[in-house]
Every structure is written in C-alpha cells, then in structure tokens.
Amino acid sequence: MVDKKRKIATALKYRKDSDVAPKVVAKGKGEVANNIEKVAEEHNVPVYKDEKLSRQLYNLEIGDTIPEELYNVVAEVLVYIAKIDKSK
C-alpha cells in the first residue's frame, strides 16, 4: 500500500523524432523524490507537479513507455513545458 502522505516523483523523457511516447527514466518516493526534483531544477528541467499523475506514473517501471490512457494528460504536460521553454 502506498503512503499517500509521502512525496512521489517520476521523471519522463521524450524525443519526438525517435520515441513513440514518453518513457519513465526515474521514479522515487520521499527523499528520492526530493532528489529527482533537485536534479531537475539544477539542470533547468521544468518540474510539473500533479500528485494524481505522479501516482499513476509511479506504477510503471523505469524504461516503460507511458500507456495510451495517459497520452492526453501527459500531452498537456508537454505543452506546458514547451510554453516554458519558449518563454526562456
């Protein structure tokens, strides 16, 4: 059972020229989740916080492609990140 109070983070990677869909490249709970966010911020990678989505993605294994039922919500995240990138 997942402790709902414990922070969860999942990192995705997507290359539109070679990937069919985003893949899970890191995931963790608690301190590991904090470290994932810290590394992302240190490398100017946008962090999008959505607890429900994080919990769904956490159920995947590292290297897994996101399932089709998450395409729409992850596409919204990618659009959000693209807007941030354009503004920089």
LOVEXKOL-283175 format. One record per residue: residue number from 0; residue in three letters; x, z, y of N, C-alpha, C, O, CB in turn. Coordinates in steps of 0.1 Angstrom, whole numbers. Glycine has a CB too. Layout:
// LOVEXKOL-283175
ATOM  pos  code  neast    nup  nnorth  caeast   caup  canorth  ceast    cup  cnorth  oeast    oup  onorth  cbeast   cbup  cbnorth
ATOM  NUM   ALA      X      Z       Y       X      Z        Y      X      Z       Y      X      Z       Y       X      Z        Y
...
//
This chain:
// LOVEXKOL-283175
ATOM  pos  code  neast    nup  nnorth  caeast   caup  canorth  ceast    cup  cnorth  oeast    oup  onorth  cbeast   cbup  cbnorth
ATOM    0   MET      8      0     -12       0      0        0      9      0      12     19      7      13     -10     12        0
ATOM    1   VAL      5     -8      22      13     -9       35      9      1      44     -3      3      47      11    -23       41
ATOM    2   ASP     18      9      50      15     19       60     12     11      73     21      5      79      27     29       62
ATOM    3   LYS      0     12      78      -5      5       90      2     10     103      1      3     113     -20      6       91
ATOM    4   LYS      8     21     102      15     26      114     29     21     116     35     21     127      15     42      114
ATOM    5   ARG     34     16     105      48     11      105     49     -3     110     41    -12     106      54     12       91
ATOM    6   LYS     58     -5     120      60    -18      126     65    -29     115     73    -26     106      70    -18      137
ATOM    7   ILE     59    -41     116      63    -52      108     67    -64     116     61    -66     127      51    -56       98
ATOM    8   ALA     78    -70     113      82    -83      120     85    -93     109     91    -91      99      95    -80      129
ATOM    9   THR     82   -105     113      85   -117      105     91   -128     114     85   -131     124      72   -122       97
ATOM   10   ALA    102   -134     110     108   -145      117    105   -158     110    107   -159      98     123   -142      119
ATOM   11   LEU    101   -168     118      98   -181      113    108   -191     119    114   -189     130      84   -186      116
ATOM   12   LYS    111   -202     111     119   -213      116    112   -225     113    105   -227     103     133   -213      108
ATOM   13   TYR    112   -235     123     105   -247      121    113   -258     128    116   -257     140      91   -247      127
ATOM   14   ARG    116   -269     121     123   -281      127    113   -292     125    110   -296     113     137   -284      120
ATOM   15   LYS    107   -297     136      97   -307      135    101   -320     128     93   -328     123      91   -310      148
ATOM   16   ASP    114   -323     129     120   -335      123    122   -334     108    124   -344     101     132   -339      130
ATOM   17   SER    123   -322     103     126   -321       88    117   -311      80    117   -312      68     140   -317       87
ATOM   18   ASP    109   -303      87     101   -293       79     87   -297      79     81   -302      89     102   -279       85
ATOM   19   VAL     80   -295      68      66   -298       67     58   -287      75     48   -290      81      61   -298       52
ATOM   20   ALA     63   -275      74      56   -264       81     67   -253      83     77   -253      77      44   -258       72
ATOM   21   PRO     64   -243      92      74   -232       94     76   -225      81     68   -224      72      68   -223      105
ATOM   22   LYS     89   -219      81      93   -211       69     96   -197      74    101   -195      85     105   -218       62
ATOM   23   VAL     94   -188      65      98   -174       67    114   -173      65    119   -176      54      91   -164       58
ATOM   24   VAL    121   -168      75     135   -167       74    140   -152      75    151   -149      71     142   -175       85
ATOM   25   ALA    131   -143      79     134   -129       79    121   -121      79    111   -126      85     144   -125       90
ATOM   26   LYS    121   -109      73     110   -100       74    114    -86      72    124    -84      65      99   -105       64
ATOM   27   GLY    107    -77      78     111    -63       76    101    -54      82     92    -57      89     124    -60       81
ATOM   28   LYS    102    -41      78      94    -30       83    103    -20      90    114    -19      87      85    -24       72
ATOM   29   GLY     97    -12      99     104     -1      105    116     -5     113    115    -14     122     107      9       95
ATOM   30   GLU    127      1     109     140     -2      116    144    -17     114    150    -23     123     151      7      111
ATOM   31   VAL    141    -22     103     145    -37      100    137    -45     110    142    -55     115     142    -41       85
ATOM   32   ALA    124    -42     112     116    -50      121    121    -49     135    122    -59     143     101    -45      121
ATOM   33   ASN    126    -37     139     132    -35      152    144    -43     154    146    -49     164     135    -20      155
ATOM   34   ASN    152    -44     143     165    -52      144    162    -67     145    169    -74     151     173    -49      131
ATOM   35   ILE    151    -72     138     147    -86      139    144    -89     153    148    -99     158     135    -89      129
ATOM   36   GLU    136    -81     159     132    -83      173    144    -82     183    146    -91     192     122    -73      178
ATOM   37   LYS    153    -73     180     165    -71      188    174    -84     188    179    -89     198     173    -59      184
ATOM   38   VAL    176    -89     175     185   -101      174    178   -113     180    185   -121     187     187   -104      159
ATOM   39   ALA    165   -114     179     158   -125      186    160   -124     201    163   -134     207     143   -125      182
ATOM   40   GLU    158   -113     206     160   -111      221    174   -114     225    176   -120     236     156    -97      225
ATOM   41   GLU    184   -109     217     198   -112      221    201   -127     221    210   -131     228     207   -105      211
ATOM   42   HIS    194   -135     213     196   -149      212    186   -157     220    185   -169     218     197   -153      197
ATOM   43   ASN    179   -150     229     169   -157      237    158   -164     229    153   -175     233     175   -166      246
ATOM   44   VAL    155   -159     217     144   -164      209    131   -157     213    131   -145     213     147   -163      193
ATOM   45   PRO    121   -164     217     109   -158      221    103   -149     210    103   -153     198      98   -168      226
ATOM   46   VAL     97   -138     214      91   -129      204     76   -129     207     72   -126     218      97   -114      205
ATOM   47   TYR     68   -132     197      53   -133      198     48   -121     190     50   -121     178      47   -147      194
ATOM   48   LYS     40   -113     196      35   -101      189     21   -102     185     12   -103     194      38    -88      197
ATOM   49   ASP     18   -102     172       5   -103      167      5    -95     154      9   -100     144       0   -118      165
ATOM   50   GLU      0    -83     154       1    -74      143     -6    -80     130     -1    -80     119      -5    -61      146
ATOM   51   LYS    -18    -86     132     -25    -92      121    -18   -103     114    -16   -104     102     -39    -96      125
ATOM   52   LEU    -12   -112     123      -5   -124      118      8   -119     111     12   -124     100      -1   -133      129
ATOM   53   SER     15   -109     117      27   -104      111     24    -98      97     32   -100      88      33    -92      120
ATOM   54   ARG     13    -91      95      10    -86       82      7    -97      72     11    -96      60      -2    -76       83
ATOM   55   GLN      0   -107      76      -2   -119       67     11   -126      63     13   -129      52     -12   -129       74
ATOM   56   LEU     20   -128      73      32   -134       70     42   -126      62     50   -131      54      39   -138       83
ATOM   57   TYR     40   -112      63      49   -103       56     47   -104      41     56   -102      33      47    -89       60
ATOM   58   ASN     35   -109      37      32   -110       23     39   -122      16     39   -123       4      17   -112       21
ATOM   59   LEU     45   -131      25      52   -142       19     67   -138      16     71   -128      21      52   -154       30
ATOM   60   GLU     73   -146       9      87   -143        5     96   -151      15     92   -161      20      91   -147       -9
ATOM   61   ILE    108   -146      17     118   -153       26    120   -167      19    123   -168       7     131   -145       27
ATOM   62   GLY    120   -177      27     121   -191       23    108   -198      20    108   -210      19     129   -191       10
ATOM   63   ASP     97   -190      19      84   -196       17     79   -204      30     82   -200      41      74   -186       13
ATOM   64   THR     72   -215      28      66   -222       38     52   -215      40     46   -211      31      64   -237       35
ATOM   65   ILE     48   -214      53      35   -208       56     24   -215      49     25   -228      48      32   -207       71
ATOM   66   PRO     14   -209      44       2   -215       37     -6   -223      47     -7   -219      59      -6   -205       29
ATOM   67   GLU    -13   -233      43     -22   -241       51    -32   -233      59    -35   -236      71     -29   -251       43
ATOM   68   GLU    -37   -222      53     -47   -214       61    -42   -207      73    -49   -202      81     -53   -204       51
ATOM   69   LEU    -28   -207      75     -22   -201       87    -17   -212      96    -12   -208     107     -11   -192       83
ATOM   70   TYR    -19   -225      93     -14   -235      102    -19   -234     116    -11   -235     125     -18   -249       96
ATOM   71   ASN    -32   -232     118     -38   -232      131    -33   -221     140    -29   -223     151     -53   -231      130
ATOM   72   VAL    -32   -209     134     -28   -197      142    -13   -199     145     -8   -195     156     -30   -184      135
ATOM   73   VAL     -5   -203     135      10   -205      138     12   -216     148     21   -216     156      17   -208      125
ATOM   74   ALA      4   -227     147       5   -237      157      3   -232     171      9   -236     181      -5   -249      154
ATOM   75   GLU     -7   -223     173      -9   -216      186      3   -209     191      7   -209     202     -21   -207      185
ATOM   76   VAL     10   -202     181      23   -195      185     33   -205     189     40   -203     199      28   -187      172
ATOM   77   LEU     34   -216     182      44   -227      185     42   -233     199     51   -236     206      45   -238      175
ATOM   78   VAL     29   -235     202      25   -240      216     29   -230     226     35   -233     237      10   -243      216
ATOM   79   TYR     27   -217     224      30   -206      233     46   -206     235     50   -205     247      26   -192      227
ATOM   80   ILE     53   -207     224      68   -207      225     73   -220     233     82   -219     241      74   -207      211
ATOM   81   ALA     67   -231     230      71   -243      237     68   -242     252     76   -247     260      63   -256      232
ATOM   82   LYS     58   -235     256      55   -233      271     66   -224     277     70   -227     288      41   -227      273
ATOM   83   ILE     70   -214     269      80   -205      274     93   -213     276    100   -212     286      82   -193      265
ATOM   84   ASP     97   -221     266     109   -229      266    109   -239     278    119   -240     285     111   -237      253
ATOM   85   LYS     97   -245     281      96   -254      292     98   -247     306    104   -253     315      83   -261      292
ATOM   86   SER     94   -235     307      95   -228      319    109   -223     322    112   -219     333      85   -216      319
ATOM   87   LYS    118   -223     312     131   -218      314    140   -229     319    152   -226     321     137   -213      301
//
